[in-house]
């Protein structure tokens, strides 16, 4: 089966662009979008407020007013991740990594003579 964007399907690019535009115009916008589970178009402002809170651009109170469940989720994620942020690698790990890197002498860089 031929894909409509393959070159041998229609060698004229203008005809291909027109056909793509016609396909897009035939279908309503909702058919071309893939909705996220549990998020409707009406919830877009909720997602925006939560994102602003996560970025530090909104207060927690505003985010909780918009969607308390999402705030609780992200607070729980922060609590669960905090020990991972504070985790330190064992002291010998850096030495093992450096020992595993092959030692190679730097090659001389040949430069062309400068023209006067």
N, C-alpha and C positions, 0 to 999 in steps of 0.2 A: 504494500500500500504506500502510495507516495504522500509525503508530507507537503503541505501547501507552501511551505517556505523554502523548499529545495529548489536549487537553480534550474534543474531540468524540468520542473513542473510548469513554470511560466518564465521564460527568459526576460520578459519585459518588466523591469522593476516598477514602472509607473502603474502598470496593470495590477501588479501584486499589491502595491500600496492602496489602490482603489478598492480592491477586493477585501483587504483587511479592514478598511474603514467601513465598508458595507456590512461586514460581519459584526463589527462593534456597534454600529447603529441599529442593527436588527434586534440585539439583545438588550434588555434593560440593565441598568447599572448593577442592580442587586444580583443578577446572574453572573456578573464578572467579578464580584468581590467574594472573598472567603471570610465569613464571619468567625470571630474567635468564640470558642465555647463559653457560654455564660455572659457574653458581652454583647449588648444590643447597641444600636446607633444612639439610643437615648442615654446609655451609660458612658458615652464617650467623654462627657464632662467629668464624670466620676473618675475615670481612668486618668484624665489629665490632672485632676486635683491630687490624686495619689502619687502620680509621677512627680508633680511639683513638690510634694512633701518629701519624697525620697531624695530629690535633688537639693532640698534645703530651701526651696523657694516659697513654701507654705508652712503654716504651723500644724502641729499634730492635731490640735483642736478642730481646725478647719477640715483636715483629712478625715478625722473620726466622724464629724458631722456628715460628711459626704458618704463614707463607706467604712463603718467601724470594723467589719469583718476583714477587709483588706489591710487595714492598719494593724489589726491583731496578728494577721499572718506575717507581715513584714517585720513586726516587732519580734515575733517568735524566730524568724529567720535570723535576725540580727543577734539575738541571744544565743542561738545555736552555733553561729559562725564565729562569735567572739573568741572562744577558746582556740579555734584554728588560727585566728589572726595573731594571737599571742604565742603560738607554738614556735619553739626554736629548734633548728636543726642540730643534731649532735655535733660536738666540736670536731670530731675526726672526719666528718663528711667533706668539708672543704679540702682537707689534705688529700683525701681519696680522689676527689674530682680533679684536683690539680695534678696529681700523680698519673691519672689516666690520660691526660692530654699529652700527645706526642711532642717531644722536644724537637724543634726544627730550627736550624740556623736561618736567619733572614737572608734572603738572596739579595745580592747587590743590584741596585736599580741602575740600569744603563741609561744615561742621559745623552741626548744628542748634543754635540758642541754648540754653544751659543753663537749665533751669527752676529757679527759686528755691524 
